[in-house]
Amino acid sequence: MNISSAIVHARPGNADAVRARLLAVAGVEIHAVSDEGKIIVTLETNDDNAMVRTFELISTLDDVMSASMVYNQVESDPEMDISVPA
């Protein structure tokens, strides 16, 4: 699982519209929206490629001026981990 956070900067006066568009993107959760239109989000995807596609989609949403990745973490899937008998 890939977990990232980003700051999305909405065009002035359009934060509510951008917020609605972000909520329509799978794996996106909104944590805060400032008066200046900066939106703090987390993104959860299955792998790096899906994260890149999701981040690129967010960057191209209408009324998004910029999107900046702040943090990225990859967690292993316990069911996919290989265990070696002792």
N, CA, C and O atoms as a GROMACS GRO file, in nm:
protein
  344
    1MET      N    1   0.086  -0.118   0.000
    1MET     CA    2   0.000   0.000   0.000
    1MET      C    3   0.089   0.123   0.000
    1MET      O    4   0.191   0.128   0.069
    2ASN      N    5   0.050   0.220  -0.077
    2ASN     CA    6   0.124   0.346  -0.088
    2ASN      C    7   0.038   0.455  -0.026
    2ASN      O    8  -0.077   0.475  -0.065
    3ILE      N    9   0.093   0.526   0.072
    3ILE     CA   10   0.022   0.634   0.140
    3ILE      C   11   0.102   0.762   0.122
    3ILE      O   12   0.221   0.766   0.152
    4SER      N   13   0.036   0.865   0.073
    4SER     CA   14   0.103   0.993   0.050
    4SER      C   15   0.016   1.106   0.101
    4SER      O   16  -0.105   1.091   0.118
    5SER      N   17   0.080   1.220   0.125
    5SER     CA   18   0.004   1.341   0.156
    5SER      C   19   0.047   1.449   0.058
    5SER      O   20   0.158   1.448   0.005
    6ALA      N   21  -0.044   1.541   0.036
    6ALA     CA   22  -0.018   1.649  -0.059
    6ALA      C   23  -0.093   1.774  -0.017
    6ALA      O   24  -0.192   1.768   0.056
    7ILE      N   25  -0.043   1.886  -0.065
    7ILE     CA   26  -0.114   2.013  -0.051
    7ILE      C   27  -0.160   2.053  -0.190
    7ILE      O   28  -0.080   2.067  -0.282
    8VAL      N   29  -0.290   2.071  -0.204
    8VAL     CA   30  -0.350   2.111  -0.331
    8VAL      C   31  -0.393   2.256  -0.316
    8VAL      O   32  -0.464   2.292  -0.222
    9HIS      N   33  -0.350   2.339  -0.409
    9HIS     CA   34  -0.383   2.482  -0.404
    9HIS      C   35  -0.489   2.511  -0.509
    9HIS      O   36  -0.464   2.500  -0.629
   10ALA      N   37  -0.608   2.548  -0.462
   10ALA     CA   38  -0.720   2.577  -0.552
   10ALA      C   39  -0.715   2.722  -0.599
   10ALA      O   40  -0.666   2.811  -0.529
   11ARG      N   41  -0.765   2.744  -0.720
   11ARG     CA   42  -0.778   2.880  -0.772
   11ARG      C   43  -0.865   2.959  -0.674
   11ARG      O   44  -0.964   2.906  -0.623
   12PRO      N   45  -0.830   3.087  -0.647
   12PRO     CA   46  -0.906   3.169  -0.551
   12PRO      C   47  -1.057   3.162  -0.577
   12PRO      O   48  -1.104   3.180  -0.690
   13GLY      N   49  -1.131   3.137  -0.470
   13GLY     CA   50  -1.277   3.132  -0.478
   13GLY      C   51  -1.333   2.999  -0.523
   13GLY      O   52  -1.455   2.984  -0.533
   14ASN      N   53  -1.246   2.901  -0.551
   14ASN     CA   54  -1.293   2.773  -0.604
   14ASN      C   55  -1.260   2.654  -0.515
   14ASN      O   56  -1.267   2.540  -0.560
   15ALA      N   57  -1.225   2.678  -0.389
   15ALA     CA   58  -1.186   2.568  -0.300
   15ALA      C   59  -1.299   2.466  -0.283
   15ALA      O   60  -1.272   2.346  -0.278
   16ASP      N   61  -1.422   2.511  -0.273
   16ASP     CA   62  -1.534   2.417  -0.255
   16ASP      C   63  -1.550   2.326  -0.376
   16ASP      O   64  -1.575   2.207  -0.362
   17ALA      N   65  -1.536   2.383  -0.495
   17ALA     CA   66  -1.547   2.303  -0.618
   17ALA      C   67  -1.433   2.203  -0.628
   17ALA      O   68  -1.455   2.088  -0.665
   18VAL      N   69  -1.312   2.246  -0.594
   18VAL     CA   70  -1.197   2.155  -0.597
   18VAL      C   71  -1.214   2.047  -0.491
   18VAL      O   72  -1.183   1.930  -0.516
   19ARG      N   73  -1.262   2.085  -0.375
   19ARG     CA   74  -1.286   1.987  -0.268
   19ARG      C   75  -1.381   1.878  -0.317
   19ARG      O   76  -1.356   1.759  -0.294
   20ALA      N   77  -1.488   1.915  -0.384
   20ALA     CA   78  -1.584   1.817  -0.436
   20ALA      C   79  -1.519   1.727  -0.541
   20ALA      O   80  -1.543   1.607  -0.543
   21ARG      N   81  -1.435   1.786  -0.627
   21ARG     CA   82  -1.367   1.705  -0.729
   21ARG      C   83  -1.270   1.607  -0.664
   21ARG      O   84  -1.259   1.491  -0.706
   22LEU      N   85  -1.199   1.652  -0.562
   22LEU     CA   86  -1.104   1.565  -0.492
   22LEU      C   87  -1.175   1.447  -0.426
   22LEU      O   88  -1.126   1.334  -0.431
   23LEU      N   89  -1.289   1.472  -0.366
   23LEU     CA   90  -1.364   1.366  -0.299
   23LEU      C   91  -1.413   1.260  -0.397
   23LEU      O   92  -1.443   1.147  -0.356
   24ALA      N   93  -1.421   1.294  -0.525
   24ALA     CA   94  -1.464   1.199  -0.627
   24ALA      C   95  -1.350   1.108  -0.673
   24ALA      O   96  -1.373   1.012  -0.746
   25VAL      N   97  -1.227   1.138  -0.632
   25VAL     CA   98  -1.110   1.059  -0.672
   25VAL      C   99  -1.091   0.946  -0.570
   25VAL      O  100  -1.082   0.970  -0.450
   26ALA      N  101  -1.085   0.823  -0.620
   26ALA     CA  102  -1.069   0.706  -0.532
   26ALA      C  103  -0.939   0.717  -0.452
   26ALA      O  104  -0.833   0.749  -0.507
   27GLY      N  105  -0.948   0.691  -0.322
   27GLY     CA  106  -0.832   0.689  -0.236
   27GLY      C  107  -0.792   0.822  -0.177
   27GLY      O  108  -0.693   0.831  -0.104
   28VAL      N  109  -0.868   0.928  -0.207
   28VAL     CA  110  -0.835   1.062  -0.157
   28VAL      C  111  -0.920   1.094  -0.034
   28VAL      O  112  -1.041   1.073  -0.034
   29GLU      N  113  -0.853   1.144   0.068
   29GLU     CA  114  -0.922   1.190   0.189
   29GLU      C  115  -0.876   1.332   0.218
   29GLU      O  116  -0.756   1.361   0.212
   30ILE      N  117  -0.970   1.421   0.249
   30ILE     CA  118  -0.939   1.561   0.277
   30ILE      C  119  -0.933   1.581   0.429
   30ILE      O  120  -1.020   1.535   0.503
   31HIS      N  121  -0.826   1.651   0.472
   31HIS     CA  122  -0.808   1.673   0.616
   31HIS      C  123  -0.828   1.818   0.657
   31HIS      O  124  -0.865   1.845   0.771
   32ALA      N  125  -0.804   1.912   0.566
   32ALA     CA  126  -0.820   2.054   0.601
   32ALA      C  127  -0.829   2.136   0.473
   32ALA      O  128  -0.773   2.101   0.370
   33VAL      N  129  -0.902   2.248   0.485
   33VAL     CA  130  -0.912   2.345   0.376
   33VAL      C  131  -0.892   2.483   0.438
   33VAL      O  132  -0.965   2.522   0.529
   34SER      N  133  -0.793   2.558   0.388
   34SER     CA  134  -0.767   2.692   0.443
   34SER      C  135  -0.850   2.797   0.369
   34SER      O  136  -0.905   2.771   0.262
   35ASP      N  137  -0.858   2.915   0.428
   35ASP     CA  138  -0.929   3.026   0.365
   35ASP      C  139  -0.863   3.067   0.234
   35ASP      O  140  -0.928   3.124   0.146
   36GLU      N  141  -0.733   3.038   0.221
   36GLU     CA  142  -0.659   3.074   0.099
   36GLU      C  143  -0.675   2.970  -0.011
   36GLU      O  144  -0.622   2.988  -0.121
   37GLY      N  145  -0.747   2.861   0.017
   37GLY     CA  146  -0.771   2.759  -0.085
   37GLY      C  147  -0.668   2.647  -0.087
   37GLY      O  148  -0.660   2.572  -0.184
   38LYS      N  149  -0.590   2.635   0.019
   38LYS     CA  150  -0.496   2.522   0.028
   38LYS      C  151  -0.568   2.406   0.095
   38LYS      O  152  -0.630   2.420   0.201
   39ILE      N  153  -0.558   2.290   0.031
   39ILE     CA  154  -0.630   2.172   0.077
   39ILE      C  155  -0.529   2.062   0.109
   39ILE      O  156  -0.447   2.025   0.024
   40ILE      N  157  -0.534   2.011   0.230
   40ILE     CA  158  -0.444   1.904   0.271
   40ILE      C  159  -0.516   1.772   0.251
   40ILE      O  160  -0.626   1.751   0.302
   41VAL      N  161  -0.452   1.683   0.175
   41VAL     CA  162  -0.512   1.555   0.143
   41VAL      C  163  -0.415   1.440   0.170
   41VAL      O  164  -0.293   1.459   0.172
   42THR      N  165  -0.471   1.322   0.192
   42THR     CA  166  -0.392   1.200   0.187
   42THR      C  167  -0.446   1.116   0.073
   42THR      O  168  -0.563   1.123   0.037
   43LEU      N  169  -0.355   1.036   0.016
   43LEU     CA  170  -0.389   0.948  -0.095
   43LEU      C  171  -0.345   0.808  -0.058
   43LEU      O  172  -0.234   0.788  -0.009
   44GLU      N  173  -0.430   0.711  -0.080
   44GLU     CA  174  -0.396   0.572  -0.057
   44GLU      C  175  -0.419   0.495  -0.186
   44GLU      O  176  -0.528   0.497  -0.242
   45THR      N  177  -0.314   0.427  -0.232
   45THR     CA  178  -0.324   0.346  -0.353
   45THR      C  179  -0.254   0.213  -0.329
   45THR      O  180  -0.186   0.195  -0.228
   46ASN      N  181  -0.272   0.121  -0.422
   46ASN     CA  182  -0.214  -0.012  -0.408
   46ASN      C  183  -0.065  -0.017  -0.439
   46ASN      O  184   0.007  -0.101  -0.384
   47ASP      N  185  -0.017   0.072  -0.527
   47ASP     CA  186   0.124   0.067  -0.566
   47ASP      C  187   0.172   0.203  -0.615
   47ASP      O  188   0.094   0.298  -0.624
   48ASP      N  189   0.300   0.211  -0.649
   48ASP     CA  190   0.361   0.337  -0.692
   48ASP      C  191   0.298   0.390  -0.821
   48ASP      O  192   0.274   0.510  -0.832
   49ASN      N  193   0.272   0.302  -0.917
   49ASN     CA  194   0.214   0.346  -1.044
   49ASN      C  195   0.076   0.409  -1.024
   49ASN      O  196   0.044   0.511  -1.086
   50ALA      N  197  -0.004   0.348  -0.938
   50ALA     CA  198  -0.136   0.404  -0.911
   50ALA      C  199  -0.124   0.538  -0.840
   50ALA      O  200  -0.204   0.628  -0.864
   51MET      N  201  -0.023   0.553  -0.754
   51MET     CA  202  -0.002   0.681  -0.686
   51MET      C  203   0.032   0.790  -0.787
   51MET      O  204  -0.021   0.900  -0.780
   52VAL      N  205   0.121   0.758  -0.879
   52VAL     CA  206   0.160   0.856  -0.981
   52VAL      C  207   0.038   0.896  -1.063
   52VAL      O  208   0.018   1.015  -1.089
   53ARG      N  209  -0.042   0.800  -1.105
   53ARG     CA  210  -0.162   0.832  -1.185
   53ARG      C  211  -0.260   0.919  -1.106
   53ARG      O  212  -0.317   1.014  -1.160
   54THR      N  213  -0.280   0.886  -0.977
   54THR     CA  214  -0.372   0.964  -0.894
   54THR      C  215  -0.320   1.106  -0.874
   54THR      O  216  -0.396   1.202  -0.884
   55PHE      N  217  -0.191   1.120  -0.847
   55PHE     CA  218  -0.133   1.252  -0.827
   55PHE      C  219  -0.141   1.335  -0.955
   55PHE      O  220  -0.171   1.454  -0.950
   56GLU      N  221  -0.114   1.273  -1.071
   56GLU     CA  222  -0.126   1.344  -1.198
   56GLU      C  223  -0.270   1.387  -1.224
   56GLU      O  224  -0.294   1.497  -1.275
   57LEU      N  225  -0.366   1.301  -1.190
   57LEU     CA  226  -0.507   1.336  -1.206
   57LEU      C  227  -0.542   1.457  -1.121
   57LEU      O  228  -0.607   1.551  -1.169
   58ILE      N  229  -0.500   1.456  -0.996
   58ILE     CA  230  -0.528   1.569  -0.906
   58ILE      C  231  -0.468   1.698  -0.962
   58ILE      O  232  -0.532   1.803  -0.959
   59SER      N  233  -0.348   1.690  -1.014
   59SER     CA  234  -0.280   1.808  -1.068
   59SER      C  235  -0.352   1.869  -1.186
   59SER      O  236  -0.338   1.989  -1.213
   60THR      N  237  -0.431   1.788  -1.256
   60THR     CA  238  -0.499   1.837  -1.377
   60THR      C  239  -0.648   1.867  -1.356
   60THR      O  240  -0.718   1.902  -1.450
   61LEU      N  241  -0.696   1.853  -1.232
   61LEU     CA  242  -0.837   1.885  -1.206
   61LEU      C  243  -0.864   2.033  -1.232
   61LEU      O  244  -0.777   2.118  -1.211
   62ASP      N  245  -0.984   2.064  -1.279
   62ASP     CA  246  -1.023   2.203  -1.300
   62ASP      C  247  -1.005   2.282  -1.172
   62ASP      O  248  -1.038   2.234  -1.063
   63ASP      N  249  -0.954   2.403  -1.185
   63ASP     CA  250  -0.936   2.499  -1.076
   63ASP      C  251  -0.825   2.462  -0.977
   63ASP      O  252  -0.814   2.525  -0.872
   64VAL      N  253  -0.742   2.361  -1.009
   64VAL     CA  254  -0.625   2.331  -0.928
   64VAL      C  255  -0.507   2.408  -0.986
   64VAL      O  256  -0.469   2.387  -1.101
   65MET      N  257  -0.449   2.497  -0.904
   65MET     CA  258  -0.333   2.574  -0.950
   65MET      C  259  -0.205   2.495  -0.932
   65MET      O  260  -0.115   2.503  -1.016
   66SER      N  261  -0.196   2.418  -0.823
   66SER     CA  262  -0.077   2.336  -0.801
   66SER      C  263  -0.111   2.224  -0.703
   66SER      O  264  -0.205   2.233  -0.624
   67ALA      N  265  -0.030   2.120  -0.710
   67ALA     CA  266  -0.040   2.009  -0.615
   67ALA      C  267   0.103   1.970  -0.581
   67ALA      O  268   0.184   1.943  -0.669
   68SER      N  269   0.132   1.966  -0.453
   68SER     CA  270   0.268   1.936  -0.407
   68SER      C  271   0.266   1.816  -0.314
   68SER      O  272   0.200   1.817  -0.210
   69MET      N  273   0.341   1.712  -0.352
   69MET     CA  274   0.354   1.594  -0.267
   69MET      C  275   0.440   1.633  -0.147
   69MET      O  276   0.546   1.694  -0.163
   70VAL      N  277   0.394   1.598  -0.028
   70VAL     CA  278   0.466   1.633   0.094
   70VAL      C  279   0.531   1.510   0.156
   70VAL      O  280   0.641   1.519   0.210
   71TYR      N  281   0.463   1.397   0.148
   71TYR     CA  282   0.510   1.277   0.218
   71TYR      C  283   0.467   1.156   0.139
   71TYR      O  284   0.361   1.155   0.077
   72ASN      N  285   0.551   1.051   0.142
   72ASN     CA  286   0.518   0.926   0.076
   72ASN      C  287   0.572   0.811   0.158
   72ASN      O  288   0.687   0.814   0.203
   73GLN      N  289   0.489   0.709   0.178
   73GLN     CA  290   0.530   0.591   0.252
   73GLN      C  291   0.473   0.468   0.184
   73GLN      O  292   0.358   0.467   0.140
   74VAL      N  293   0.555   0.364   0.175
   74VAL     CA  294   0.510   0.238   0.119
   74VAL      C  295   0.507   0.136   0.232
   74VAL      O  296   0.606   0.115   0.301
   75GLU      N  297   0.391   0.074   0.250
   75GLU     CA  298   0.376  -0.030   0.352
   75GLU      C  299   0.354  -0.162   0.283
   75GLU      O  300   0.282  -0.170   0.184
   76SER      N  301   0.416  -0.265   0.336
   76SER     CA  302   0.398  -0.397   0.277
   76SER      C  303   0.261  -0.452   0.316
   76SER      O  304   0.202  -0.415   0.417
   77ASP      N  305   0.215  -0.542   0.232
   77ASP     CA  306   0.090  -0.612   0.258
   77ASP      C  307   0.125  -0.739   0.334
   77ASP      O  308   0.191  -0.827   0.278
   78PRO      N  309   0.082  -0.753   0.458
   78PRO     CA  310   0.119  -0.871   0.537
   78PRO      C  311   0.082  -1.002   0.469
   78PRO      O  312   0.152  -1.102   0.487
   79GLU      N  313  -0.024  -1.004   0.392
   79GLU     CA  314  -0.064  -1.126   0.325
   79GLU      C  315   0.031  -1.161   0.211
   79GLU      O  316   0.037  -1.277   0.169
   80MET      N  317   0.104  -1.062   0.161
   80MET     CA  318   0.197  -1.084   0.051
   80MET      C  319   0.338  -1.112   0.099
   80MET      O  320   0.423  -1.157   0.022
   81ASP      N  321   0.364  -1.084   0.226
   81ASP     CA  322   0.498  -1.108   0.281
   81ASP      C  323   0.526  -1.258   0.282
   81ASP      O  324   0.438  -1.340   0.309
   82ILE      N  325   0.647  -1.292   0.252
   82ILE     CA  326   0.687  -1.432   0.250
   82ILE      C  327   0.747  -1.465   0.386
   82ILE      O  328   0.837  -1.396   0.434
   83SER      N  329   0.698  -1.569   0.447
   83SER     CA  330   0.756  -1.612   0.573
   83SER      C  331   0.841  -1.737   0.548
   83SER      O  332   0.804  -1.825   0.471
   84VAL      N  333   0.954  -1.741   0.614
   84VAL     CA  334   1.046  -1.854   0.600
   84VAL      C  335   1.039  -1.933   0.730
   84VAL      O  336   1.061  -1.877   0.837
   85PRO      N  337   1.010  -2.062   0.720
   85PRO     CA  338   1.006  -2.143   0.843
   85PRO      C  339   1.141  -2.145   0.913
   85PRO      O  340   1.245  -2.146   0.848
   86ALA      N  341   1.139  -2.145   1.045
   86ALA     CA  342   1.265  -2.146   1.123
   86ALA      C  343   1.326  -2.283   1.127
   86ALA      O  344   1.431  -2.301   1.188
   0.00000   0.00000   0.00000
